[in-house]
Amino acid sequence: MALLPTPALTQDVETEFGTVRVYTFTYKANQEKEPLLLLPGRSSSTPMWEPNLRGLMSERPVYALDLLGEAGMSRQTKIIANQKEQARWLHEVITRLKLEKVHLVGVSIGGWTAMNVVRFYPEKVASVSLLDPVFVFAPISLKMIAASIPASVPFMPKWIREKMLSYISGGAKADDSEPIARLIESAMRTFKVKLPAPDLFSSSDLQKIEVPVLAFMAQNSTMHDSVKAVRNGTTYVPGLEIINWPNASHAINGEYPDQVNAKIAVFVEQHSNDSIK
């Protein structure tokens, strides 16, 4: 958190399933605009948005939360039994923050989390921006499943987890010199997720999405077949804007932060109803 701008507000929001840590980042000049709500990936939390946060908060207010049931400052107190309950806690957070409309931005499992709340509780979501989302447009690759099994075992040597993180990030360095990699490795080693496994969105699920969606698939993603993801998304999601980002890995938000921020800002502006323009 020391690498991030100082939050204007830090809250612990009570939900049926536990307490969710939410940070608010904003400038006075744009605080009346519809906000962004950032949803991080697995085994990470709000600090993973360091490459993007300053740029995004220059455009509009930003709320960033630690996913319930994941490593971070949120605290799960009740079993989350199914996908609708997964959606309900996030809907409760948005409601208790008194946000009329919010623009969700999710990376990896955070992208699935964003689409999952749209699946069950779309009424407060103005738009969704997805960064190489998993389980949305294509299944996880068998190679990735095989690679993740040993890395998730706590007593495995640290270098195995670092090697997997480097593999996911397209060969980028993933050791103690990289704060975000260190954060994720620590979470993989010390935190056990007790959530229902995310389900792959069916063609029927995707066809029912009515909220505007922008998706950046990573051409070099090891998580899934990005070409298949683009094809499925284009086929089934009405009005979807989707890009197969050249030379990007699953760590696309950190590889191309300025370009990603700029495209999100334009998309959100097109689908916002701000008090000020």
PyRosetta script that sets phi, psi and omega in degrees:
from pyrosetta import init, pose_from_sequence

init()
pose = pose_from_sequence("MALLPTPALTQDVETEFGTVRVYTFTYKANQEKEPLLLLPGRSSSTPMWEPNLRGLMSERPVYALDLLGEAGMSRQTKIIANQKEQARWLHEVITRLKLEKVHLVGVSIGGWTAMNVVRFYPEKVASVSLLDPVFVFAPISLKMIAASIPASVPFMPKWIREKMLSYISGGAKADDSEPIARLIESAMRTFKVKLPAPDLFSSSDLQKIEVPVLAFMAQNSTMHDSVKAVRNGTTYVPGLEIINWPNASHAINGEYPDQVNAKIAVFVEQHSNDSIK")
pose.set_psi(1, -23.2)
pose.set_omega(1, -178.8)
pose.set_phi(2, -64.2)
pose.set_psi(2, -21.6)
pose.set_omega(2, 179.9)
pose.set_phi(3, -83.9)
pose.set_psi(3, -9.6)
pose.set_omega(3, -176.9)
pose.set_phi(4, -93.4)
pose.set_psi(4, 160.7)
pose.set_omega(4, 169.1)
pose.set_phi(5, -59.0)
pose.set_psi(5, 155.1)
pose.set_omega(5, 178.2)
pose.set_phi(6, -68.7)
pose.set_psi(6, 125.1)
pose.set_omega(6, 178.9)
pose.set_phi(7, -62.9)
pose.set_psi(7, 142.6)
pose.set_omega(7, 173.3)
pose.set_phi(8, -71.0)
pose.set_psi(8, -27.0)
pose.set_omega(8, -178.3)
pose.set_phi(9, -156.4)
pose.set_psi(9, 140.7)
pose.set_omega(9, 173.6)
pose.set_phi(10, -123.0)
pose.set_psi(10, 125.2)
pose.set_omega(10, -176.4)
pose.set_phi(11, -129.6)
pose.set_psi(11, 150.6)
pose.set_omega(11, 168.2)
pose.set_phi(12, -112.9)
pose.set_psi(12, 107.7)
pose.set_omega(12, -172.9)
pose.set_phi(13, -94.7)
pose.set_psi(13, 124.3)
pose.set_omega(13, -179.1)
pose.set_phi(14, -78.3)
pose.set_psi(14, 134.4)
pose.set_omega(14, 173.5)
pose.set_phi(15, -131.4)
pose.set_psi(15, 174.8)
pose.set_omega(15, 178.2)
pose.set_phi(16, -59.8)
pose.set_psi(16, -27.2)
pose.set_omega(16, -171.7)
pose.set_phi(17, -109.0)
pose.set_psi(17, 3.9)
pose.set_omega(17, 179.0)
pose.set_phi(18, 142.5)
pose.set_psi(18, -173.8)
pose.set_omega(18, -176.2)
pose.set_phi(19, -101.4)
pose.set_psi(19, 130.3)
pose.set_omega(19, -176.8)
pose.set_phi(20, -110.5)
pose.set_psi(20, 124.1)
pose.set_omega(20, 178.0)
pose.set_phi(21, -79.0)
pose.set_psi(21, 126.5)
pose.set_omega(21, -179.4)
pose.set_phi(22, -129.4)
pose.set_psi(22, 129.2)
pose.set_omega(22, 175.9)
pose.set_phi(23, -108.9)
pose.set_psi(23, 139.0)
pose.set_omega(23, 176.7)
pose.set_phi(24, -111.6)
pose.set_psi(24, 128.7)
pose.set_omega(24, 177.2)
pose.set_phi(25, -123.4)
pose.set_psi(25, 123.8)
pose.set_omega(25, -176.7)
pose.set_phi(26, -158.7)
pose.set_psi(26, 158.9)
pose.set_omega(26, 169.4)
pose.set_phi(27, -113.0)
pose.set_psi(27, 147.9)
pose.set_omega(27, -177.6)
pose.set_phi(28, -57.2)
pose.set_psi(28, -35.4)
pose.set_omega(28, -174.5)
pose.set_phi(29, -64.2)
pose.set_psi(29, -25.7)
pose.set_omega(29, -176.5)
pose.set_phi(30, -123.7)
pose.set_psi(30, 15.5)
pose.set_omega(30, -172.0)
pose.set_phi(31, -71.2)
pose.set_psi(31, -10.9)
pose.set_omega(31, 177.2)
pose.set_phi(32, -90.0)
pose.set_psi(32, -4.5)
pose.set_omega(32, 178.9)
pose.set_phi(33, -77.5)
pose.set_psi(33, 155.9)
pose.set_omega(33, 174.6)
pose.set_phi(34, -59.9)
pose.set_psi(34, 134.4)
pose.set_omega(34, -172.5)
pose.set_phi(35, -86.5)
pose.set_psi(35, 162.9)
pose.set_omega(35, 166.7)
pose.set_phi(36, -92.8)
pose.set_psi(36, 148.3)
pose.set_omega(36, 171.6)
pose.set_phi(37, -126.0)
pose.set_psi(37, 115.7)
pose.set_omega(37, -174.6)
pose.set_phi(38, -93.0)
pose.set_psi(38, 132.2)
pose.set_omega(38, -178.7)
pose.set_phi(39, -120.1)
pose.set_psi(39, 115.0)
pose.set_omega(39, -173.3)
pose.set_phi(40, -79.1)
pose.set_psi(40, 176.1)
pose.set_omega(40, 178.2)
pose.set_phi(41, -85.1)
pose.set_psi(41, -179.6)
pose.set_omega(41, -180.0)
pose.set_phi(42, -67.3)
pose.set_psi(42, 144.2)
pose.set_omega(42, 179.3)
pose.set_phi(43, 59.8)
pose.set_psi(43, 23.0)
pose.set_omega(43, 174.8)
pose.set_phi(44, -135.0)
pose.set_psi(44, -175.9)
pose.set_omega(44, -178.7)
pose.set_phi(45, -158.0)
pose.set_psi(45, -163.2)
pose.set_omega(45, -173.4)
pose.set_phi(46, -51.2)
pose.set_psi(46, -38.2)
pose.set_omega(46, -178.7)
pose.set_phi(47, -58.4)
pose.set_psi(47, -19.6)
pose.set_omega(47, -179.5)
pose.set_phi(48, -66.3)
pose.set_psi(48, -14.6)
pose.set_omega(48, -179.9)
pose.set_phi(49, -86.7)
pose.set_psi(49, 7.9)
pose.set_omega(49, -177.5)
pose.set_phi(50, -52.2)
pose.set_psi(50, -41.3)
pose.set_omega(50, -179.1)
pose.set_phi(51, -65.9)
pose.set_psi(51, -22.1)
pose.set_omega(51, -171.8)
pose.set_phi(52, -108.6)
pose.set_psi(52, -22.5)
pose.set_omega(52, -164.2)
pose.set_phi(53, -62.1)
pose.set_psi(53, -47.8)
pose.set_omega(53, -177.0)
pose.set_phi(54, -62.0)
pose.set_psi(54, -40.6)
pose.set_omega(54, 179.0)
pose.set_phi(55, -66.8)
pose.set_psi(55, -42.1)
pose.set_omega(55, -179.2)
pose.set_phi(56, -68.2)
pose.set_psi(56, -40.7)
pose.set_omega(56, -177.6)
pose.set_phi(57, -73.2)
pose.set_psi(57, -13.5)
pose.set_omega(57, 174.3)
pose.set_phi(58, -74.3)
pose.set_psi(58, -16.4)
pose.set_omega(58, -178.3)
pose.set_phi(59, -95.5)
pose.set_psi(59, -39.2)
pose.set_omega(59, -176.2)
pose.set_phi(60, -167.5)
pose.set_psi(60, 167.6)
pose.set_omega(60, 179.9)
pose.set_phi(61, -59.4)
pose.set_psi(61, 145.3)
pose.set_omega(61, -179.7)
pose.set_phi(62, -125.4)
pose.set_psi(62, 125.8)
pose.set_omega(62, 167.6)
pose.set_phi(63, -104.3)
pose.set_psi(63, 134.0)
pose.set_omega(63, 177.1)
pose.set_phi(64, -127.8)
pose.set_psi(64, 130.0)
pose.set_omega(64, -178.3)
pose.set_phi(65, -124.8)
pose.set_psi(65, 158.8)
pose.set_omega(65, 171.2)
pose.set_phi(66, -93.3)
pose.set_psi(66, 124.3)
pose.set_omega(66, -175.5)
pose.set_phi(67, -59.2)
pose.set_psi(67, 137.1)
pose.set_omega(67, 177.6)
pose.set_phi(68, -68.8)
pose.set_psi(68, 131.5)
pose.set_omega(68, -178.3)
pose.set_phi(69, 88.8)
pose.set_psi(69, 1.1)
pose.set_omega(69, 177.6)
pose.set_phi(70, -114.2)
pose.set_psi(70, 168.5)
pose.set_omega(70, 175.4)
pose.set_phi(71, -61.5)
pose.set_psi(71, 141.2)
pose.set_omega(71, -178.3)
pose.set_phi(72, 142.8)
pose.set_psi(72, -160.2)
pose.set_omega(72, -175.0)
pose.set_phi(73, -94.0)
pose.set_psi(73, -4.8)
pose.set_omega(73, 174.5)
pose.set_phi(74, -76.7)
pose.set_psi(74, 151.1)
pose.set_omega(74, -175.3)
pose.set_phi(75, -129.9)
pose.set_psi(75, 110.1)
pose.set_omega(75, 177.9)
pose.set_phi(76, -78.1)
pose.set_psi(76, 131.3)
pose.set_omega(76, -178.9)
pose.set_phi(77, -120.6)
pose.set_psi(77, -6.4)
pose.set_omega(77, -178.2)
pose.set_phi(78, -140.8)
pose.set_psi(78, 144.4)
pose.set_omega(78, 179.5)
pose.set_phi(79, -61.2)
pose.set_psi(79, 133.0)
pose.set_omega(79, 171.9)
pose.set_phi(80, -98.0)
pose.set_psi(80, 111.9)
pose.set_omega(80, -166.1)
pose.set_phi(81, -93.5)
pose.set_psi(81, -22.2)
pose.set_omega(81, -174.4)
pose.set_phi(82, -155.3)
pose.set_psi(82, 179.6)
pose.set_omega(82, -174.6)
pose.set_phi(83, -69.0)
pose.set_psi(83, -32.8)
pose.set_omega(83, 178.7)
pose.set_phi(84, -66.6)
pose.set_psi(84, -38.6)
pose.set_omega(84, 176.1)
pose.set_phi(85, -67.6)
pose.set_psi(85, -33.8)
pose.set_omega(85, 173.8)
pose.set_phi(86, -59.4)
pose.set_psi(86, -39.9)
pose.set_omega(86, 179.2)
pose.set_phi(87, -73.4)
pose.set_psi(87, -33.8)
pose.set_omega(87, -172.6)
pose.set_phi(88, -66.2)
pose.set_psi(88, -40.3)
pose.set_omega(88, -178.6)
pose.set_phi(89, -63.6)
pose.set_psi(89, -37.3)
pose.set_omega(89, 179.6)
pose.set_phi(90, -70.1)
pose.set_psi(90, -40.0)
pose.set_omega(90, 175.4)
pose.set_phi(91, -60.9)
pose.set_psi(91, -39.6)
pose.set_omega(91, 177.9)
pose.set_phi(92, -64.1)
pose.set_psi(92, -39.3)
pose.set_omega(92, 177.9)
pose.set_phi(93, -61.7)
pose.set_psi(93, -48.6)
pose.set_omega(93, -179.7)
pose.set_phi(94, -59.4)
pose.set_psi(94, -42.3)
pose.set_omega(94, -179.8)
pose.set_phi(95, -65.5)
pose.set_psi(95, -43.8)
pose.set_omega(95, -176.3)
pose.set_phi(96, -75.9)
pose.set_psi(96, -17.9)
pose.set_omega(96, 170.5)
pose.set_phi(97, -80.4)
pose.set_psi(97, -4.2)
pose.set_omega(97, 179.3)
pose.set_phi(98, 59.8)
pose.set_psi(98, 43.0)
pose.set_omega(98, 177.5)
pose.set_phi(99, -96.6)
pose.set_psi(99, 119.0)
pose.set_omega(99, 179.1)
pose.set_phi(100, -68.1)
pose.set_psi(100, -44.8)
pose.set_omega(100, 177.5)
pose.set_phi(101, -140.8)
pose.set_psi(101, 146.0)
pose.set_omega(101, -178.9)
pose.set_phi(102, -141.4)
pose.set_psi(102, 148.1)
pose.set_omega(102, 177.5)
pose.set_phi(103, -105.3)
pose.set_psi(103, 111.8)
pose.set_omega(103, -176.5)
pose.set_phi(104, -83.0)
pose.set_psi(104, 139.0)
pose.set_omega(104, 174.7)
pose.set_phi(105, -129.6)
pose.set_psi(105, 117.3)
pose.set_omega(105, -176.1)
pose.set_phi(106, -131.5)
pose.set_psi(106, 139.1)
pose.set_omega(106, 177.2)
pose.set_phi(107, -112.1)
pose.set_psi(107, 135.4)
pose.set_omega(107, 176.8)
pose.set_phi(108, 57.6)
pose.set_psi(108, -120.1)
pose.set_omega(108, 179.3)
pose.set_phi(109, -67.6)
pose.set_psi(109, -23.5)
pose.set_omega(109, 173.2)
pose.set_phi(110, -65.1)
pose.set_psi(110, -30.8)
pose.set_omega(110, 174.5)
pose.set_phi(111, -67.8)
pose.set_psi(111, -42.8)
pose.set_omega(111, 175.1)
pose.set_phi(112, -61.2)
pose.set_psi(112, -41.2)
pose.set_omega(112, 179.9)
pose.set_phi(113, -61.0)
pose.set_psi(113, -40.2)
pose.set_omega(113, 177.8)
pose.set_phi(114, -63.9)
pose.set_psi(114, -47.3)
pose.set_omega(114, -179.2)
pose.set_phi(115, -68.5)
pose.set_psi(115, -30.3)
pose.set_omega(115, 179.2)
pose.set_phi(116, -67.2)
pose.set_psi(116, -39.6)
pose.set_omega(116, 177.8)
pose.set_phi(117, -68.9)
pose.set_psi(117, -33.6)
pose.set_omega(117, 175.5)
pose.set_phi(118, -65.4)
pose.set_psi(118, -34.3)
pose.set_omega(118, 179.9)
pose.set_phi(119, -62.5)
pose.set_psi(119, -37.1)
pose.set_omega(119, -174.1)
pose.set_phi(120, -110.2)
pose.set_psi(120, -34.6)
pose.set_omega(120, -175.3)
pose.set_phi(121, -136.3)
pose.set_psi(121, 71.0)
pose.set_omega(121, -173.0)
pose.set_phi(122, -81.3)
pose.set_psi(122, -8.7)
pose.set_omega(122, -164.9)
pose.set_phi(123, -64.0)
pose.set_psi(123, -26.7)
pose.set_omega(123, -178.7)
pose.set_phi(124, -101.7)
pose.set_psi(124, 4.1)
pose.set_omega(124, -177.0)
pose.set_phi(125, -98.9)
pose.set_psi(125, 118.6)
pose.set_omega(125, -179.7)
pose.set_phi(126, -84.4)
pose.set_psi(126, -35.2)
pose.set_omega(126, 178.0)
pose.set_phi(127, -162.8)
pose.set_psi(127, 165.8)
pose.set_omega(127, 177.3)
pose.set_phi(128, -133.3)
pose.set_psi(128, 131.1)
pose.set_omega(128, 172.9)
pose.set_phi(129, -117.1)
pose.set_psi(129, 126.9)
pose.set_omega(129, -172.4)
pose.set_phi(130, -117.3)
pose.set_psi(130, 132.5)
pose.set_omega(130, 177.9)
pose.set_phi(131, -113.1)
pose.set_psi(131, 104.5)
pose.set_omega(131, -176.7)
pose.set_phi(132, 41.9)
pose.set_psi(132, 57.9)
pose.set_omega(132, -177.1)
pose.set_phi(133, -67.6)
pose.set_psi(133, 143.2)
pose.set_omega(133, 176.7)
pose.set_phi(134, -97.6)
pose.set_psi(134, 150.8)
pose.set_omega(134, 176.3)
pose.set_phi(135, 62.7)
pose.set_psi(135, 19.5)
pose.set_omega(135, 179.6)
pose.set_phi(136, -105.6)
pose.set_psi(136, -58.6)
pose.set_omega(136, -177.0)
pose.set_phi(137, -107.5)
pose.set_psi(137, -13.6)
pose.set_omega(137, -178.3)
pose.set_phi(138, -157.6)
pose.set_psi(138, 152.6)
pose.set_omega(138, 178.9)
pose.set_phi(139, -74.7)
pose.set_psi(139, 160.9)
pose.set_omega(139, 174.4)
pose.set_phi(140, -67.1)
pose.set_psi(140, 140.6)
pose.set_omega(140, -179.6)
pose.set_phi(141, -69.9)
pose.set_psi(141, 149.1)
pose.set_omega(141, 178.3)
pose.set_phi(142, -62.2)
pose.set_psi(142, -35.6)
pose.set_omega(142, 179.3)
pose.set_phi(143, -63.5)
pose.set_psi(143, -39.0)
pose.set_omega(143, 179.3)
pose.set_phi(144, -69.1)
pose.set_psi(144, -39.3)
pose.set_omega(144, 177.4)
pose.set_phi(145, -60.6)
pose.set_psi(145, -45.5)
pose.set_omega(145, -179.8)
pose.set_phi(146, -63.4)
pose.set_psi(146, -38.7)
pose.set_omega(146, -178.9)
pose.set_phi(147, -70.4)
pose.set_psi(147, -30.4)
pose.set_omega(147, -174.1)
pose.set_phi(148, -80.5)
pose.set_psi(148, -23.0)
pose.set_omega(148, -175.6)
pose.set_phi(149, -61.7)
pose.set_psi(149, -55.7)
pose.set_omega(149, 179.7)
pose.set_phi(150, -65.9)
pose.set_psi(150, -32.3)
pose.set_omega(150, -178.0)
pose.set_phi(151, -67.9)
pose.set_psi(151, -21.9)
pose.set_omega(151, -178.2)
pose.set_phi(152, -88.4)
pose.set_psi(152, -5.2)
pose.set_omega(152, 179.5)
pose.set_phi(153, -83.8)
pose.set_psi(153, 120.2)
pose.set_omega(153, -172.2)
pose.set_phi(154, -56.0)
pose.set_psi(154, -37.0)
pose.set_omega(154, -174.2)
pose.set_phi(155, -84.7)
pose.set_psi(155, -0.5)
pose.set_omega(155, 176.6)
pose.set_phi(156, -66.6)
pose.set_psi(156, 148.2)
pose.set_omega(156, 179.2)
pose.set_phi(157, -57.3)
pose.set_psi(157, 145.5)
pose.set_omega(157, -178.2)
pose.set_phi(158, -56.2)
pose.set_psi(158, -36.6)
pose.set_omega(158, -175.9)
pose.set_phi(159, -63.4)
pose.set_psi(159, -25.6)
pose.set_omega(159, 178.0)
pose.set_phi(160, -68.0)
pose.set_psi(160, -43.7)
pose.set_omega(160, 177.7)
pose.set_phi(161, -65.2)
pose.set_psi(161, -41.0)
pose.set_omega(161, 179.2)
pose.set_phi(162, -64.0)
pose.set_psi(162, -37.1)
pose.set_omega(162, 178.2)
pose.set_phi(163, -65.0)
pose.set_psi(163, -40.5)
pose.set_omega(163, 178.5)
pose.set_phi(164, -66.2)
pose.set_psi(164, -41.8)
pose.set_omega(164, 178.4)
pose.set_phi(165, -61.8)
pose.set_psi(165, -40.0)
pose.set_omega(165, 176.8)
pose.set_phi(166, -64.2)
pose.set_psi(166, -39.6)
pose.set_omega(166, 178.1)
pose.set_phi(167, -61.9)
pose.set_psi(167, -45.6)
pose.set_omega(167, 178.5)
pose.set_phi(168, -62.4)
pose.set_psi(168, -36.6)
pose.set_omega(168, -174.9)
pose.set_phi(169, -90.6)
pose.set_psi(169, 22.0)
pose.set_omega(169, 175.2)
pose.set_phi(170, 69.9)
pose.set_psi(170, 27.8)
pose.set_omega(170, 178.7)
pose.set_phi(171, 91.9)
pose.set_psi(171, 1.4)
pose.set_omega(171, 179.4)
pose.set_phi(172, -65.5)
pose.set_psi(172, 154.2)
pose.set_omega(172, 178.8)
pose.set_phi(173, -60.5)
pose.set_psi(173, 136.0)
pose.set_omega(173, -176.8)
pose.set_phi(174, -142.2)
pose.set_psi(174, 65.0)
pose.set_omega(174, 179.0)
pose.set_phi(175, -129.5)
pose.set_psi(175, -165.8)
pose.set_omega(175, -174.7)
pose.set_phi(176, -63.4)
pose.set_psi(176, -15.5)
pose.set_omega(176, 179.0)
pose.set_phi(177, -77.0)
pose.set_psi(177, -13.0)
pose.set_omega(177, 179.9)
pose.set_phi(178, -108.1)
pose.set_psi(178, 109.9)
pose.set_omega(178, -173.9)
pose.set_phi(179, -57.7)
pose.set_psi(179, -41.0)
pose.set_omega(179, -177.9)
pose.set_phi(180, -69.8)
pose.set_psi(180, -40.2)
pose.set_omega(180, 176.1)
pose.set_phi(181, -62.1)
pose.set_psi(181, -39.7)
pose.set_omega(181, 178.8)
pose.set_phi(182, -64.0)
pose.set_psi(182, -40.2)
pose.set_omega(182, 178.0)
pose.set_phi(183, -60.9)
pose.set_psi(183, -48.5)
pose.set_omega(183, -176.8)
pose.set_phi(184, -67.6)
pose.set_psi(184, -42.5)
pose.set_omega(184, 179.4)
pose.set_phi(185, -61.0)
pose.set_psi(185, -41.8)
pose.set_omega(185, 179.1)
pose.set_phi(186, -63.2)
pose.set_psi(186, -42.0)
pose.set_omega(186, 179.5)
pose.set_phi(187, -65.6)
pose.set_psi(187, -41.1)
pose.set_omega(187, 178.3)
pose.set_phi(188, -61.4)
pose.set_psi(188, -34.4)
pose.set_omega(188, -175.8)
pose.set_phi(189, -81.0)
pose.set_psi(189, -33.4)
pose.set_omega(189, -168.2)
pose.set_phi(190, -114.7)
pose.set_psi(190, -12.6)
pose.set_omega(190, -173.5)
pose.set_phi(191, -118.2)
pose.set_psi(191, 132.6)
pose.set_omega(191, 178.2)
pose.set_phi(192, -107.2)
pose.set_psi(192, 118.3)
pose.set_omega(192, 179.0)
pose.set_phi(193, -76.0)
pose.set_psi(193, 131.0)
pose.set_omega(193, 177.2)
pose.set_phi(194, -123.9)
pose.set_psi(194, 68.2)
pose.set_omega(194, -178.8)
pose.set_phi(195, -128.4)
pose.set_psi(195, 155.5)
pose.set_omega(195, 173.4)
pose.set_phi(196, -62.9)
pose.set_psi(196, 142.9)
pose.set_omega(196, 179.3)
pose.set_phi(197, -62.0)
pose.set_psi(197, 136.5)
pose.set_omega(197, 177.7)
pose.set_phi(198, -63.7)
pose.set_psi(198, 141.8)
pose.set_omega(198, 178.8)
pose.set_phi(199, -97.9)
pose.set_psi(199, 149.0)
pose.set_omega(199, 175.7)
pose.set_phi(200, -72.6)
pose.set_psi(200, 129.1)
pose.set_omega(200, 178.0)
pose.set_phi(201, -61.3)
pose.set_psi(201, 131.0)
pose.set_omega(201, 177.7)
pose.set_phi(202, -80.8)
pose.set_psi(202, 167.3)
pose.set_omega(202, 176.2)
pose.set_phi(203, -60.3)
pose.set_psi(203, -35.5)
pose.set_omega(203, 177.9)
pose.set_phi(204, -65.6)
pose.set_psi(204, -42.7)
pose.set_omega(204, 176.7)
pose.set_phi(205, -57.7)
pose.set_psi(205, -47.3)
pose.set_omega(205, -176.0)
pose.set_phi(206, -66.6)
pose.set_psi(206, -37.9)
pose.set_omega(206, -179.1)
pose.set_phi(207, -66.1)
pose.set_psi(207, -23.0)
pose.set_omega(207, -178.3)
pose.set_phi(208, -87.2)
pose.set_psi(208, -6.3)
pose.set_omega(208, -179.2)
pose.set_phi(209, -70.5)
pose.set_psi(209, 122.1)
pose.set_omega(209, 180.0)
pose.set_phi(210, -112.6)
pose.set_psi(210, -10.8)
pose.set_omega(210, 177.9)
pose.set_phi(211, -76.7)
pose.set_psi(211, 140.7)
pose.set_omega(211, 176.8)
pose.set_phi(212, -59.9)
pose.set_psi(212, 133.3)
pose.set_omega(212, -176.8)
pose.set_phi(213, -128.7)
pose.set_psi(213, 131.3)
pose.set_omega(213, 171.0)
pose.set_phi(214, -114.2)
pose.set_psi(214, 130.9)
pose.set_omega(214, -178.1)
pose.set_phi(215, -132.6)
pose.set_psi(215, 131.6)
pose.set_omega(215, 172.7)
pose.set_phi(216, -109.5)
pose.set_psi(216, 106.8)
pose.set_omega(216, 171.8)
pose.set_phi(217, -89.1)
pose.set_psi(217, 145.6)
pose.set_omega(217, -178.2)
pose.set_phi(218, -95.1)
pose.set_psi(218, 120.5)
pose.set_omega(218, -175.5)
pose.set_phi(219, -55.7)
pose.set_psi(219, -36.8)
pose.set_omega(219, -177.4)
pose.set_phi(220, -101.4)
pose.set_psi(220, 20.2)
pose.set_omega(220, -178.6)
pose.set_phi(221, -61.7)
pose.set_psi(221, 135.0)
pose.set_omega(221, 174.6)
pose.set_phi(222, -89.0)
pose.set_psi(222, -4.8)
pose.set_omega(222, -174.9)
pose.set_phi(223, -78.5)
pose.set_psi(223, -32.6)
pose.set_omega(223, -173.0)
pose.set_phi(224, -163.5)
pose.set_psi(224, 176.7)
pose.set_omega(224, 176.6)
pose.set_phi(225, -85.6)
pose.set_psi(225, 105.5)
pose.set_omega(225, -174.3)
pose.set_phi(226, -68.2)
pose.set_psi(226, -31.5)
pose.set_omega(226, 177.8)
pose.set_phi(227, -64.8)
pose.set_psi(227, -44.5)
pose.set_omega(227, 177.3)
pose.set_phi(228, -63.2)
pose.set_psi(228, -39.6)
pose.set_omega(228, 179.6)
pose.set_phi(229, -61.4)
pose.set_psi(229, -44.9)
pose.set_omega(229, 179.1)
pose.set_phi(230, -63.4)
pose.set_psi(230, -42.9)
pose.set_omega(230, -179.6)
pose.set_phi(231, -62.9)
pose.set_psi(231, -46.6)
pose.set_omega(231, -180.0)
pose.set_phi(232, -65.0)
pose.set_psi(232, -44.4)
pose.set_omega(232, 179.9)
pose.set_phi(233, -60.9)
pose.set_psi(233, -46.1)
pose.set_omega(233, -179.5)
pose.set_phi(234, -63.2)
pose.set_psi(234, -36.4)
pose.set_omega(234, -177.7)
pose.set_phi(235, -71.3)
pose.set_psi(235, -39.2)
pose.set_omega(235, -166.9)
pose.set_phi(236, -109.2)
pose.set_psi(236, -24.8)
pose.set_omega(236, -175.1)
pose.set_phi(237, -96.9)
pose.set_psi(237, 116.9)
pose.set_omega(237, -178.6)
pose.set_phi(238, -61.1)
pose.set_psi(238, 126.9)
pose.set_omega(238, 174.6)
pose.set_phi(239, 71.1)
pose.set_psi(239, 12.0)
pose.set_omega(239, -177.7)
pose.set_phi(240, -61.6)
pose.set_psi(240, 135.1)
pose.set_omega(240, 168.7)
pose.set_phi(241, -102.9)
pose.set_psi(241, 115.5)
pose.set_omega(241, -174.7)
pose.set_phi(242, -136.7)
pose.set_psi(242, 138.7)
pose.set_omega(242, -177.8)
pose.set_phi(243, -127.6)
pose.set_psi(243, 135.5)
pose.set_omega(243, 169.1)
pose.set_phi(244, -95.7)
pose.set_psi(244, 95.9)
pose.set_omega(244, -167.7)
pose.set_phi(245, -69.9)
pose.set_psi(245, 118.6)
pose.set_omega(245, -177.4)
pose.set_phi(246, -62.4)
pose.set_psi(246, 138.5)
pose.set_omega(246, 173.1)
pose.set_phi(247, 62.4)
pose.set_psi(247, 18.0)
pose.set_omega(247, 179.4)
pose.set_phi(248, -98.6)
pose.set_psi(248, 145.4)
pose.set_omega(248, 173.0)
pose.set_phi(249, -102.4)
pose.set_psi(249, -174.2)
pose.set_omega(249, 178.5)
pose.set_phi(250, -62.0)
pose.set_psi(250, -19.6)
pose.set_omega(250, 178.2)
pose.set_phi(251, -90.1)
pose.set_psi(251, 38.4)
pose.set_omega(251, -173.1)
pose.set_phi(252, -58.2)
pose.set_psi(252, -34.4)
pose.set_omega(252, -177.2)
pose.set_phi(253, -65.0)
pose.set_psi(253, -30.5)
pose.set_omega(253, 178.3)
pose.set_phi(254, -90.0)
pose.set_psi(254, -22.5)
pose.set_omega(254, -179.5)
pose.set_phi(255, -78.9)
pose.set_psi(255, -37.0)
pose.set_omega(255, -176.4)
pose.set_phi(256, -131.7)
pose.set_psi(256, 55.1)
pose.set_omega(256, -171.9)
pose.set_phi(257, -61.1)
pose.set_psi(257, -44.6)
pose.set_omega(257, -176.7)
pose.set_phi(258, -66.7)
pose.set_psi(258, -42.8)
pose.set_omega(258, 180.0)
pose.set_phi(259, -67.4)
pose.set_psi(259, -42.4)
pose.set_omega(259, 177.5)
pose.set_phi(260, -61.3)
pose.set_psi(260, -48.0)
pose.set_omega(260, 179.5)
pose.set_phi(261, -57.5)
pose.set_psi(261, -44.8)
pose.set_omega(261, -176.5)
pose.set_phi(262, -63.2)
pose.set_psi(262, -42.8)
pose.set_omega(262, -179.5)
pose.set_phi(263, -68.6)
pose.set_psi(263, -38.8)
pose.set_omega(263, 176.6)
pose.set_phi(264, -63.7)
pose.set_psi(264, -43.5)
pose.set_omega(264, -178.6)
pose.set_phi(265, -59.6)
pose.set_psi(265, -44.1)
pose.set_omega(265, 179.8)
pose.set_phi(266, -65.2)
pose.set_psi(266, -45.7)
pose.set_omega(266, -178.9)
pose.set_phi(267, -62.0)
pose.set_psi(267, -46.4)
pose.set_omega(267, -178.9)
pose.set_phi(268, -64.0)
pose.set_psi(268, -41.1)
pose.set_omega(268, 178.4)
pose.set_phi(269, -59.4)
pose.set_psi(269, -37.9)
pose.set_omega(269, -179.6)
pose.set_phi(270, -67.5)
pose.set_psi(270, -22.7)
pose.set_omega(270, -174.6)
pose.set_phi(271, -119.7)
pose.set_psi(271, 23.5)
pose.set_omega(271, -179.4)
pose.set_phi(272, -108.8)
pose.set_psi(272, 161.4)
pose.set_omega(272, 174.8)
pose.set_phi(273, -129.7)
pose.set_psi(273, 65.9)
pose.set_omega(273, -172.4)
pose.set_phi(274, -72.6)
pose.set_psi(274, 151.1)
pose.set_omega(274, 174.3)
pose.set_phi(275, -68.4)
pose.set_psi(275, -30.2)
pose.set_omega(275, 176.1)
pose.set_phi(276, -130.6)
pose.set_psi(276, 152.1)
pose.set_omega(276, -179.9)
pose.set_phi(277, -116.6)
pose.dump_pdb("model.pdb")
